[in-house]
Amino acid sequence: MAASHTFSVGKIKFGAGAPLFLIAGPCVIESEGHALMMAEKLGAVAEGLSVPYIFKASYDKANRSSVSSYRGPGLKNGLKILAKIKKRTGLPVLTDVHQASEVEGAAEVCDILQIPAFLSRQTDLLVAAGKSGRVVNIKKGQFLSPTEMGNAAEKVASTKNEKIILTERGNSFGYQNLVVDMRSFPIMRKFGYPVVFDVTHSVQLPGREGKSSGGQPEFIEPLARAGVAAGVDGIFLEVHDNPAKALSDGSNALPLAQFRALMEKIVALGGLVRKWDA
């Protein structure tokens, strides 16, 4: 079933009949220079392939495994960096919000506010994000069925804001493992909102390294291809120029050097799927 709610961010259209779109960037803002470099390089590839693209990076990763893990530059400095990137590149920007008190400031800068998976049932946060008037991307909790995401979307929509995206990022499968149920995509699309596949978080192995998560990046491409073939509206990728040195989620990030090749494949596949669904 095609998404029935249609909306746009700048020139990017979401909903029925819209092309496959991309959300991508480093997990966390490591520095202004690094975030800007990643936005420019990812944006250049997306523009060359005519892919609608939203830059993603977090000013704070409040759910790191260890208290000693790097979290980011924080709300004030992080939003300043995202504002500079938006002005410099012209790209729409997405970031996480963790508390209702962060929403107003984040909404002044960012085009899309993302609800982290662990917070996908937090009513006050969902309602605050909805009231901001921005597009709200709700990450499906690892503990939720796709059917339950209708309740999360309903909380945002209760504010009269139906600019909602639902994102699959895998379900807990025993300890320290995730699995993606491809049935999730058509189930969530029945709610009438665009559905995104967060591929790189789906290959994460939560807590596997003790004080950090592990990952299986070798499965990024097959899962991305499967999700696009299943008819998702968008793909979410955490990308890093040097995953081994990344300050967050490097073990499940797509290396920047592999980004163009993967995008060429999924763009071609997405075009075929849309022809079949037309």
URLIN-V607699 format. One record per pair of residues at least 4 apart in sequence whose ideal C-beta (glycine too) atoms are under 8 Angstrom apart, sorted by the first residue. I is the first residue (numbers start at 1). J is the second residue. D is the distance in whole Angstrom. If there is no record, write none. Layout:
BEGIN
i/j/d
I/J/D
I/J/D
END
This chain:
BEGIN
i/j/d
1/186/7
1/189/5
1/190/5
1/192/8
2/15/8
2/16/4
2/17/7
2/189/7
2/277/7
3/14/7
3/15/5
3/16/6
3/189/6
3/192/6
3/193/6
3/194/5
3/195/7
3/233/6
4/15/7
4/16/6
4/192/4
5/14/8
5/15/6
5/162/5
5/163/7
5/164/7
5/192/5
5/193/6
5/194/8
6/13/7
6/14/7
6/15/3
6/16/6
6/18/7
7/13/8
7/14/5
7/15/7
7/135/7
7/162/8
7/163/4
8/12/6
8/13/5
8/14/7
9/14/7
9/54/7
9/92/5
9/111/5
9/112/7
9/135/6
10/92/6
10/111/7
11/52/8
12/21/6
12/52/4
12/53/8
12/54/7
12/92/6
13/18/4
13/19/8
13/52/8
14/18/6
14/21/7
14/135/8
14/163/8
14/165/7
14/194/5
14/233/7
14/234/8
15/194/6
15/233/8
18/52/8
18/194/8
18/233/7
19/50/8
19/51/8
19/52/6
19/270/7
19/274/7
20/51/7
20/52/8
20/228/7
20/232/8
20/233/7
20/234/6
20/235/7
20/266/7
20/267/7
20/270/4
20/274/8
21/51/7
21/52/4
21/53/7
21/54/7
21/233/7
21/234/4
21/235/8
22/46/6
22/51/5
22/52/7
22/53/5
22/54/7
22/234/7
22/235/6
22/236/8
22/237/7
22/263/7
23/53/8
23/54/5
23/56/5
23/94/6
23/112/8
23/137/8
23/196/7
23/234/6
23/235/7
23/236/4
23/237/7
24/42/5
24/46/8
24/53/7
24/54/8
24/55/7
24/56/6
24/235/8
24/236/7
24/237/4
24/238/7
24/239/5
24/259/8
25/35/7
25/38/6
25/39/7
25/42/7
25/55/5
25/56/4
25/57/5
25/238/7
25/239/7
26/30/6
26/34/7
26/35/7
26/38/5
26/57/5
26/238/7
26/239/7
26/240/5
26/246/7
26/248/8
26/253/8
27/57/8
27/58/6
27/61/7
27/238/5
27/240/8
27/246/7
27/247/8
27/248/4
27/249/4
27/250/8
27/253/7
28/57/7
28/58/5
28/59/8
28/60/8
28/61/5
28/70/7
28/71/7
28/72/5
28/247/6
28/248/4
28/249/8
29/34/8
29/35/5
29/57/5
29/58/7
29/59/6
29/72/5
29/73/5
29/78/5
29/81/6
29/82/8
30/34/5
30/35/7
30/70/8
30/246/8
30/247/5
31/35/7
32/36/6
32/81/5
32/84/7
33/37/6
34/38/6
34/241/8
35/39/6
35/57/5
35/81/6
35/82/8
35/85/6
36/40/6
36/81/8
36/84/7
36/85/6
36/88/6
36/89/8
37/41/6
37/241/7
38/42/6
38/55/8
38/57/8
38/239/7
38/240/8
38/241/7
38/256/7
39/43/6
39/55/5
39/57/8
39/85/5
39/88/8
39/89/5
39/91/6
40/44/6
40/88/8
40/89/6
41/45/7
41/241/8
41/256/6
42/46/6
42/53/7
42/55/7
42/239/6
42/256/8
42/259/7
43/47/6
43/53/6
43/55/7
43/89/6
43/91/5
44/48/6
45/49/6
45/259/6
45/260/5
45/263/6
46/51/4
46/52/8
46/53/4
46/263/7
47/51/8
47/53/7
49/260/8
49/263/6
49/264/7
49/267/5
50/267/8
51/263/7
51/267/6
53/91/6
54/91/7
54/92/5
54/93/7
54/94/5
54/111/7
54/112/6
55/85/6
55/86/8
55/89/7
55/91/5
55/92/7
55/93/5
55/94/7
56/93/8
56/94/5
56/95/7
56/114/8
56/236/7
56/238/8
57/82/7
57/93/8
57/95/7
58/72/6
58/78/8
58/95/6
58/96/5
58/248/8
59/72/5
59/73/6
59/74/6
59/75/6
59/77/7
59/78/2
59/79/6
59/81/8
59/82/7
59/95/6
59/96/8
60/71/5
60/72/5
60/74/6
60/75/6
60/78/7
60/96/7
60/98/7
61/69/8
61/70/8
61/71/5
61/72/6
61/96/8
61/248/5
62/71/7
62/96/8
62/98/5
62/116/8
63/98/8
63/116/6
63/118/5
64/69/4
64/70/8
64/71/6
64/212/8
64/248/7
65/69/6
65/206/8
65/207/6
65/209/8
65/210/8
65/211/6
65/212/5
65/213/6
66/211/4
66/212/7
68/211/7
69/211/7
69/212/6
69/248/7
70/247/4
70/248/6
72/78/6
72/248/8
73/77/4
73/78/5
73/81/7
74/78/6
75/79/6
75/102/6
75/105/6
75/106/8
76/80/7
76/105/8
77/81/7
78/82/6
78/95/7
79/83/6
79/95/8
79/105/6
79/106/7
79/108/8
79/109/5
79/110/8
80/84/7
81/85/6
82/86/6
82/93/5
82/95/6
82/109/5
82/110/6
83/87/6
83/109/5
84/88/6
85/89/6
85/91/7
85/93/6
86/90/7
86/91/6
86/92/7
86/93/5
86/109/7
92/111/4
92/112/7
93/109/7
93/110/5
93/111/6
93/112/7
94/110/6
94/111/7
94/112/4
94/113/8
94/114/6
94/137/7
95/106/6
95/110/5
95/112/8
95/113/7
95/114/6
96/113/8
96/114/5
96/115/8
96/116/5
97/102/5
97/103/5
97/106/5
97/113/5
97/114/7
97/115/7
97/125/7
97/129/6
98/102/6
98/116/7
98/119/7
98/125/8
99/103/8
99/125/7
100/124/5
100/125/5
100/127/8
100/128/4
102/106/5
103/107/6
103/113/7
103/125/8
103/128/4
103/129/6
103/131/8
103/132/5
104/108/7
104/132/7
105/109/7
106/110/5
106/113/6
106/132/8
107/113/6
107/132/4
107/133/7
107/134/5
110/134/7
111/134/7
111/135/6
112/134/6
112/135/4
112/136/7
112/137/5
112/165/7
113/129/5
113/132/6
113/134/5
113/135/7
113/136/6
113/137/7
114/136/8
114/137/4
114/138/8
114/139/7
114/167/8
115/119/6
115/120/6
115/122/8
115/125/6
115/126/6
115/129/6
115/136/7
115/137/7
115/138/5
115/139/6
115/152/8
116/120/7
116/139/6
117/139/4
117/140/6
117/141/5
117/142/6
117/169/6
117/201/8
118/141/6
118/142/8
119/125/6
120/126/8
120/138/6
120/139/6
120/140/6
120/141/4
120/144/6
120/149/8
120/152/5
121/141/7
121/144/8
121/151/8
121/152/6
122/126/6
123/127/6
123/155/6
124/128/6
125/129/6
126/130/6
126/136/7
126/138/7
126/152/6
126/155/4
126/156/5
127/131/6
127/155/6
127/156/7
127/158/7
127/159/6
128/132/7
129/134/7
129/136/5
129/156/6
130/136/6
130/155/7
130/156/4
130/157/7
130/158/7
130/159/3
130/160/8
130/161/4
131/159/5
131/161/7
132/136/8
132/161/8
133/161/6
133/163/8
134/163/7
135/163/4
135/164/7
135/165/6
136/156/5
136/161/7
136/163/7
136/164/5
136/165/7
137/164/8
137/165/4
137/166/8
137/167/6
137/196/7
138/149/7
138/152/5
138/153/7
138/156/7
138/164/7
138/165/7
138/166/6
138/167/7
139/167/5
139/169/6
139/198/7
139/201/8
140/144/5
140/146/7
140/149/5
140/152/8
140/166/7
140/167/6
140/168/5
140/169/6
140/184/7
140/188/8
142/169/7
142/170/6
142/171/6
142/172/5
142/178/7
142/206/8
143/171/8
143/172/6
144/148/5
144/149/6
144/152/8
144/171/8
145/149/8
146/168/7
146/181/7
146/183/7
146/184/4
146/185/8
146/187/4
146/188/5
147/187/6
148/152/7
149/153/6
149/166/5
149/188/5
149/191/7
150/154/6
150/191/5
151/155/7
152/156/7
152/166/8
153/157/6
153/164/5
153/166/6
153/191/6
153/193/6
154/158/6
156/161/6
156/162/8
156/164/5
157/161/7
157/162/5
157/164/7
162/193/8
164/193/5
165/193/6
165/194/5
165/195/8
165/196/6
165/233/8
165/234/7
166/188/5
166/191/7
166/193/5
166/194/7
166/195/5
166/196/7
167/195/7
167/196/4
167/197/7
167/198/5
167/236/6
168/180/7
168/184/5
168/185/7
168/188/7
168/195/7
168/196/7
168/197/5
168/198/6
168/202/7
168/227/8
168/232/8
169/178/8
169/198/4
169/201/4
169/202/6
169/236/8
170/178/3
170/179/6
170/180/5
170/198/8
170/201/7
170/202/4
170/204/7
171/178/6
171/179/6
171/180/7
171/181/7
172/177/7
172/178/6
172/206/8
173/177/5
173/178/6
173/179/4
176/205/5
176/206/6
176/207/5
176/208/5
176/214/8
177/205/6
177/206/8
178/201/8
178/202/6
178/203/8
178/204/6
178/205/8
178/206/7
180/184/7
180/197/8
180/202/5
180/223/6
180/227/8
182/226/6
182/227/7
182/230/5
183/187/6
184/188/6
185/189/6
185/195/5
185/197/7
185/227/7
185/230/5
185/231/6
185/232/5
186/190/7
186/230/7
186/231/7
188/193/7
188/195/5
189/193/8
189/195/5
189/231/7
189/233/8
194/233/4
194/234/6
195/232/5
195/233/5
195/234/8
196/232/6
196/233/6
196/234/4
196/235/7
196/236/5
197/202/7
197/223/8
197/224/7
197/227/4
197/228/8
197/232/5
197/234/7
197/235/6
197/236/7
198/202/6
198/236/4
199/203/7
199/220/6
199/223/5
199/224/5
199/227/7
199/235/6
199/236/7
199/237/6
200/204/7
200/215/8
200/217/8
200/220/6
200/236/7
200/237/5
200/238/4
200/239/8
200/249/7
200/252/5
200/253/6
200/254/6
201/236/8
201/238/7
201/249/8
201/252/7
202/223/6
203/215/5
203/216/5
203/217/6
203/219/5
203/220/6
203/223/7
203/252/5
204/213/5
204/214/7
204/215/5
204/249/7
204/251/8
204/252/4
205/213/6
205/214/4
205/215/6
205/216/7
205/251/8
205/252/8
206/213/5
207/212/8
207/213/6
208/213/6
208/214/3
208/215/8
209/213/7
209/214/5
209/251/7
212/251/7
213/249/7
213/251/6
213/252/7
214/251/5
214/252/8
215/249/8
215/251/4
215/252/3
215/253/8
216/252/7
217/243/7
217/251/7
217/252/6
217/253/7
217/254/7
217/255/8
219/223/5
220/224/6
220/237/8
220/254/5
220/262/7
221/225/6
221/262/6
221/265/7
222/226/6
223/227/6
224/228/6
224/235/6
224/237/8
224/262/6
224/266/5
225/229/6
225/265/7
225/266/6
225/269/6
226/230/6
227/232/5
227/235/7
228/232/6
228/235/7
228/266/5
228/269/5
228/270/5
228/273/6
229/269/6
229/273/6
231/273/6
231/277/7
235/266/6
237/254/5
237/259/8
237/262/8
238/249/6
238/252/7
238/253/5
238/254/7
239/253/6
239/254/5
239/255/8
239/256/6
239/259/5
240/246/5
240/250/6
240/253/4
240/254/8
240/255/7
240/256/6
241/255/8
241/256/4
241/257/8
242/246/7
242/250/8
242/255/8
243/250/4
243/251/7
243/253/4
243/254/8
243/255/6
244/250/6
245/250/7
246/250/3
246/253/6
249/253/6
254/258/6
254/259/6
254/262/7
255/259/8
258/262/6
259/263/6
260/264/6
261/265/7
262/266/6
263/267/6
264/268/7
265/269/6
266/270/6
267/271/7
268/272/7
269/273/6
270/274/6
271/275/7
272/276/7
273/277/6
274/278/6
END
